[in-house]
Amino acid sequence: MSHFIDISNYLRAFAELNGLIEKESSKIYIIPESGDNMTITVKDRNKNNSVLPQDDNFHRWYRNLKSATGDTADTWLANMKMVQSQYGKSPDNIARMTPEEAYNFVLDIVKSMQNEGRSFSYIDTMIKSINDWIEFNGAKKTPGMKLSSESGQVAVVDKAPHIPQSIYKKDALLLLKEKSDGLLKTFGRDFVNEMRALETMLTEFDPAPDSMISSIDKKVNKGVEMDLGAYYLAAFSSTRDPDQALNVYRMTNSLMRYIALMDSFYETNDKESLQRASRLLDEITATSVGQMRYAIKLSIEKFWPFWMFENMIKQRILDGDSFAEKELRYFILFKSSDTPLLYCTLLDSHLETFNPNVAMVFHYNQALIDILDDYYDIEEDVQTQMPNIFMMAASGHFQFSLSEIDSENIRRLIMGGDTKNKILSLVEWLNKRLEEVALPAEYSFLNHITTDHIHTLKSTLV
């Protein structure tokens, strides 16, 4: 059965550009089609469809983008129609602009959307659509085009430096500063929610450079939020300079990626991870200044013993040894020691007010994150025979060979006995130590993050 439904301006723009409705049409049909899987087809009320705009070059841009990015192409297509309807410039008008005219046009759109209260991500996506169309037209005379065949079809995906870096940077930093200033004035759950929004915004400033790093980012951030953003906020709170804070954020992100790649190498003996980690470390060192030029490698050498320690713990678990509560503390604090050794060393090199108390809070917060991460990874770690704080806690009441555990019963077996109580005791011990730490005022926001980690762990385990 067919139904008339009203559509929003945004959906209308998308439908018009795809030739699904005429410009004057006010309604469209949504018609379910038959078949095993329900699909939705959009039909025009009128019989005479016309694709807007009538521009072969524009449709060439769309087809190329579609083959390279899939759904992103549809979003950017709708964005271009929104630009035409709201700002009076067709794709052809934009393509004919001089660099100065394009620069001013984009700045005007940014300011207009800011006044409308649009989010950073919304504005960023809209501007990227315009910039890609501008770049596509300039690609005919711009050398150095790169091709992608990941989707099975060759498509131009990068042609020249992206315009947002030169046009949009100042406005993006203003948005980021405004968001950061507001965040430091919030408390409790409001802080947590806004911090997660900030973390999402920050990812736009340091996207993964390749597919391997992208997969590492997903692994690092799985089930955990706010840890990386906390380093940015610490730098911003101390300096009130978003540019300097972003530099700290990018460096910290690179160091976390390095550690994740080395984890992958030690866990799976994946040589590609080792090679990528080595290149990344060279890049980090090359961009470092002051003490960080030599401190990074020295700090990494201090952390290397943990990977050997993991193998020793693995063998003890396989041998059926039990672990005392102090051993659980030692393991989780050693596992999270990349925080004080690497990331806090970076903060210390950039921030005048940074001190050991701040490093301790970062360290213990990371320990709480690692406990939660181990909880999420119980099945995977048992099956791959990697040490896990929950496996260590379980060894006291259950003797097992990891290769003999039924995969469907892994979590039930590991979480049986007094495992839960041991882990909750460890969480409470960390919480008490954190409550005893006095922080400088500019780093007091870390207490909100601690509270959220403790709440999440207790609600997950109880």
C-alpha positions in Angstrom: 0.0 0.0 0.0 1.3 3.5 -1.0 1.2 6.5 1.2 1.8 10.2 0.7 4.2 11.7 3.3 5.6 15.2 3.8 9.4 15.5 3.5 11.8 17.8 5.1 13.8 20.3 3.2 16.9 18.2 3.5 15.2 15.1 2.1 13.6 17.2 -0.6 17.0 18.5 -1.7 18.3 14.9 -1.9 15.3 13.8 -3.9 15.4 16.8 -6.3 19.1 16.3 -7.1 18.5 12.6 -7.8 15.6 13.5 -10.1 13.1 11.8 -7.9 10.8 14.8 -7.6 10.2 18.0 -9.5 11.2 21.3 -7.9 7.5 22.2 -7.4 6.5 18.9 -5.9 5.4 18.9 -2.3 5.0 15.2 -1.6 6.5 11.9 -2.7 5.4 8.3 -2.6 7.2 5.9 -0.3 6.4 2.5 -1.9 7.5 -0.8 -0.2 8.6 -3.3 -2.9 8.1 -7.0 -2.8 10.9 -9.4 -2.1 12.7 -11.3 0.7 14.2 -8.1 2.0 12.1 -5.0 2.4 13.3 -2.1 0.3 12.1 1.4 -0.1 11.7 3.2 -3.4 11.0 6.9 -3.8 8.6 7.7 -6.6 7.7 11.0 -8.1 4.1 12.1 -8.1 4.6 13.6 -11.6 5.6 11.6 -14.6 8.2 14.0 -16.0 11.3 13.5 -13.8 14.3 15.8 -14.4 17.7 15.5 -12.9 19.0 18.7 -11.4 21.3 20.3 -12.1 21.7 19.5 -15.8 25.5 19.4 -15.7 27.5 16.4 -17.1 30.6 17.4 -15.1 28.6 17.5 -11.9 27.2 14.0 -12.5 30.6 12.8 -13.3 31.8 14.1 -9.9 28.9 12.3 -8.2 29.5 9.0 -10.0 33.2 9.1 -9.2 32.5 10.0 -5.6 29.9 7.3 -5.3 32.3 4.6 -6.5 34.9 5.7 -4.0 32.8 6.5 -0.9 29.4 5.0 -1.2 26.8 6.6 1.0 29.0 9.7 1.6 28.4 10.7 -2.1 24.6 10.8 -1.5 25.1 13.0 1.6 27.4 15.4 -0.3 25.0 15.5 -3.2 22.2 16.6 -0.9 24.5 19.1 0.7 25.2 20.7 -2.7 21.5 21.1 -3.3 21.1 22.7 0.1 23.8 25.2 -0.8 22.0 26.0 -4.0 18.6 26.5 -2.4 19.8 28.4 0.7 22.7 30.4 -0.6 21.7 30.8 -4.3 24.8 29.2 -5.8 24.6 26.3 -8.2 27.4 23.8 -8.6 28.3 25.4 -11.9 28.4 28.9 -10.2 30.7 27.5 -7.5 33.0 25.8 -10.0 33.5 29.1 -11.9 34.5 31.0 -8.8 38.0 32.4 -8.5 40.0 31.1 -5.5 39.3 34.4 -3.6 35.6 34.2 -4.4 35.4 30.6 -3.3 37.3 31.4 -0.1 34.9 34.2 0.8 31.9 32.1 -0.1 32.9 29.3 2.2 33.7 31.7 5.0 30.2 33.3 4.6 28.6 29.8 4.8 30.5 28.9 7.9 29.5 32.1 9.6 25.8 31.7 8.6 25.7 28.2 9.9 27.4 29.2 13.1 24.7 31.8 13.6 22.0 29.2 13.0 23.5 27.1 15.8 24.7 24.3 13.6 27.0 21.7 15.1 30.7 21.5 14.2 30.2 18.1 12.4 27.3 19.4 10.4 29.2 22.5 9.2 32.3 20.4 8.5 30.4 17.9 6.4 28.8 20.7 4.4 32.1 22.5 3.7 33.8 19.2 2.7 31.1 18.7 0.1 31.8 22.2 -1.4 35.5 21.8 -1.2 35.5 18.4 -2.9 33.4 19.8 -5.8 35.9 22.7 -6.1 38.9 20.4 -6.0 37.2 18.1 -8.6 37.0 21.0 -11.0 40.6 22.0 -10.3 41.8 18.4 -10.7 42.0 18.9 -14.5 45.0 21.2 -14.1 46.3 19.9 -10.7 49.0 17.3 -10.7 49.4 14.5 -8.1 46.0 12.9 -8.3 45.6 9.7 -6.2 43.4 6.8 -7.1 41.4 4.3 -5.0 40.2 0.9 -6.0 39.1 -0.4 -2.6 35.5 -0.4 -3.7 36.3 -2.5 -6.8 36.1 0.5 -9.1 38.9 3.0 -9.7 38.0 6.5 -8.6 39.8 9.8 -7.8 39.6 10.3 -4.1 42.3 12.9 -3.5 43.7 15.5 -5.8 45.1 18.4 -3.9 45.4 19.7 -0.3 41.9 19.9 1.1 40.5 23.4 1.4 39.3 23.0 5.0 42.9 23.2 6.1 43.4 26.7 4.7 39.8 28.1 4.7 38.1 26.4 7.6 40.8 26.1 10.2 40.3 29.4 12.0 36.6 28.9 12.3 37.0 25.3 13.4 39.4 26.4 16.1 36.9 29.0 17.3 34.2 26.4 17.5 36.6 24.1 19.4 37.7 26.8 21.8 34.0 27.7 22.5 33.2 24.0 23.2 36.2 23.5 25.4 35.6 26.7 27.5 32.0 25.6 28.0 33.0 22.0 29.0 35.3 23.3 31.8 32.3 25.0 33.4 30.1 21.8 33.5 29.9 19.1 36.2 28.7 15.6 36.7 26.8 13.8 34.0 26.6 17.1 32.0 30.4 17.0 31.9 30.5 13.4 30.8 28.0 13.9 28.0 29.8 17.1 26.7 33.2 15.4 27.0 32.0 12.6 24.7 30.8 15.2 22.2 34.2 16.9 22.4 35.9 13.6 21.7 33.8 13.2 18.6 34.7 16.7 17.5 38.4 16.1 18.1 38.5 13.0 15.8 37.9 15.4 12.9 41.3 17.1 13.6 43.3 13.9 13.5 41.7 11.3 11.2 43.4 8.0 10.6 45.9 8.3 7.6 45.3 4.8 6.3 43.2 1.7 6.7 45.6 0.0 9.1 45.6 3.0 11.5 41.8 3.2 11.2 41.4 -0.4 12.4 43.8 0.3 15.2 41.8 3.4 16.2 38.6 1.3 16.4 40.4 -1.3 18.6 41.8 1.4 20.9 38.5 3.2 21.4 36.3 0.1 21.7 34.0 0.5 24.6 36.0 3.3 26.1 35.5 7.1 25.8 37.1 10.3 27.1 40.6 9.0 27.7 42.2 10.6 24.6 40.1 13.7 24.9 41.3 14.2 28.5 44.9 14.9 27.2 43.6 17.6 24.9 41.5 19.1 27.7 44.4 19.1 30.1 46.5 21.0 27.6 43.7 23.4 26.8 42.8 24.0 30.5 46.4 24.8 31.2 47.1 27.0 28.2 43.7 28.1 26.9 45.2 27.7 23.4 43.3 25.2 21.2 46.1 25.0 18.7 48.6 24.0 21.3 46.2 21.6 22.9 45.5 20.0 19.5 49.2 19.5 19.0 49.3 17.6 22.3 46.2 15.6 21.3 47.7 14.6 18.0 51.0 13.5 19.6 49.2 11.5 22.2 47.0 9.9 19.6 50.1 8.9 17.6 51.8 7.4 20.7 48.6 5.4 21.5 48.5 4.1 18.0 52.2 3.1 18.3 51.5 1.2 21.5 48.5 -0.5 19.9 50.5 -1.6 16.9 53.3 -3.0 19.1 50.6 -4.8 21.2 49.4 -6.4 17.9 52.9 -7.4 17.0 53.7 -9.0 20.4 50.3 -10.8 20.5 50.2 -12.1 16.9 53.8 -11.7 15.6 52.4 -9.6 12.8 55.4 -8.1 11.0 53.3 -5.5 9.2 52.3 -4.1 12.6 55.9 -3.9 13.6 56.9 -2.1 10.4 54.0 0.4 10.6 54.9 1.0 14.3 58.5 1.7 13.4 57.5 4.2 10.7 55.0 5.9 13.1 57.7 6.2 15.8 60.1 7.9 13.3 57.3 10.3 12.3 56.6 11.1 16.0 60.3 11.7 16.8 60.8 13.8 13.7 58.0 16.2 14.8 59.1 16.3 18.4 60.8 19.3 20.0 62.8 19.9 23.2 63.2 16.9 25.6 60.6 14.9 23.7 63.1 14.3 20.9 65.0 11.8 23.1 62.5 11.2 25.9 60.0 9.3 23.7 62.4 6.4 22.8 63.7 6.3 26.4 60.2 6.1 27.8 59.2 3.4 25.3 62.3 1.3 26.3 61.0 1.5 29.9 57.7 0.1 28.8 59.1 -2.8 26.7 59.4 -5.1 29.7 55.6 -5.2 30.0 55.3 -7.3 26.9 57.8 -9.9 28.4 55.9 -9.7 31.7 52.7 -10.5 29.8 54.2 -13.8 28.5 55.3 -14.7 32.0 51.8 -14.1 33.4 50.3 -16.1 30.4 52.4 -19.1 31.4 51.4 -18.9 35.0 47.8 -18.8 34.0 48.3 -21.9 31.8 50.1 -23.6 34.7 47.1 -23.0 36.9 48.8 -20.6 39.3 46.6 -18.4 41.5 47.2 -14.7 42.0 47.0 -12.6 45.1 45.1 -9.3 45.1 48.4 -7.3 45.2 49.5 -9.2 42.1 46.3 -8.1 40.3 47.1 -4.5 41.3 50.7 -4.8 40.0 49.5 -6.3 36.7 46.9 -3.6 36.0 49.2 -0.7 37.0 52.1 -2.2 34.9 49.7 -2.6 32.0 48.6 1.0 32.2 52.1 2.3 32.8 52.4 3.6 29.2 50.3 6.5 30.5 52.8 8.0 33.0 55.8 6.9 30.9 54.7 8.2 27.5 51.6 10.4 27.5 52.2 12.2 30.8 55.8 12.8 29.8 54.4 14.5 26.7 52.1 16.7 28.9 54.9 17.5 31.3 57.1 18.8 28.4 54.3 21.1 27.2 52.6 22.3 30.4 54.1 24.4 33.1 51.6 23.4 35.8 51.7 19.7 35.2 52.9 17.7 38.2 53.2 14.1 39.5 49.8 14.2 41.1 48.2 14.8 37.7 50.2 12.0 36.2 49.0 9.6 38.9 45.4 10.4 38.3 45.9 9.9 34.5 47.6 6.6 35.3 45.0 5.3 37.7 42.1 6.4 35.4 43.8 4.4 32.6 44.0 1.4 34.9 40.2 1.6 35.4 39.8 1.8 31.6 42.0 -1.2 31.2 39.9 -3.2 33.6 36.8 -2.4 31.7 38.6 -3.2 28.4 39.6 -6.6 29.8 36.0 -7.3 30.8 34.9 -6.6 27.2 37.7 -8.8 25.9 37.2 -11.9 28.1 36.2 -14.3 25.3 38.8 -13.0 22.8 41.6 -13.0 25.3 40.8 -16.6 26.5 40.6 -17.9 22.9 43.9 -16.1 21.9 45.6 -17.0 25.2 46.4 -13.4 26.1 46.6 -12.4 29.8 43.6 -10.7 31.2 42.9 -9.4 34.8 39.7 -11.4 35.0 41.5 -14.6 34.0 44.0 -13.9 36.7 41.3 -13.3 39.3 39.5 -16.5 38.2 42.6 -18.8 38.5 42.2 -19.0 42.2 38.8 -20.9 42.0 39.1 -22.6 38.7 41.9 -24.6 37.2 41.7 -24.6 33.4 43.4 -25.2 30.2 42.5 -22.3 27.9 42.3 -24.6 24.8 39.7 -26.8 26.5 37.1 -24.1 27.5 33.8 -24.2 25.6 33.7 -20.8 23.9 30.0 -20.4 24.8 30.7 -20.8 28.5 33.9 -18.7 28.8 32.4 -15.6 30.4 30.3 -17.7 32.9 33.3 -19.7 34.0 35.6 -16.7 34.3 33.1 -14.6 36.2 32.2 -17.4 38.6 33.5 -17.9 42.1 35.0 -14.8 43.7 36.3 -13.2 40.5 33.8 -10.4 40.6 34.6 -9.6 44.3 38.3 -9.5 43.6 37.9 -7.1 40.7 35.5 -4.8 42.6 38.0 -4.8 45.5 40.7 -3.7 43.0 38.4 -1.0 41.6 37.6 0.3 45.1 41.4 0.3 46.0 42.1 2.5 42.9 39.2 4.8 43.8 40.4 5.4 47.3 43.9 6.2 46.1 42.4 8.7 43.6 40.3 10.3 46.3 43.5 11.1 48.2 45.2 13.0 45.3 45.1 16.8 45.4 44.9 18.2 41.9 45.7 21.8 40.6 42.5 23.6 39.8 43.0 23.4 36.0 43.1 19.6 36.2 40.1 19.1 38.5 37.9 18.0 35.6 39.8 14.6 35.8 37.7 13.9 38.9 34.6 13.8 36.8 36.2 11.3 34.5 37.2 9.1 37.5 33.7 9.2 38.8 32.3 8.1 35.5 34.8 5.2 35.1 34.0 4.0 38.7 30.3 4.2 38.0 30.6 2.4 34.7 32.7 -0.5 36.1 30.5 -1.0 39.2 27.2 -0.9 37.2 28.8 -3.3 34.6 30.1 -5.8 37.1 27.4 -5.8 39.8 
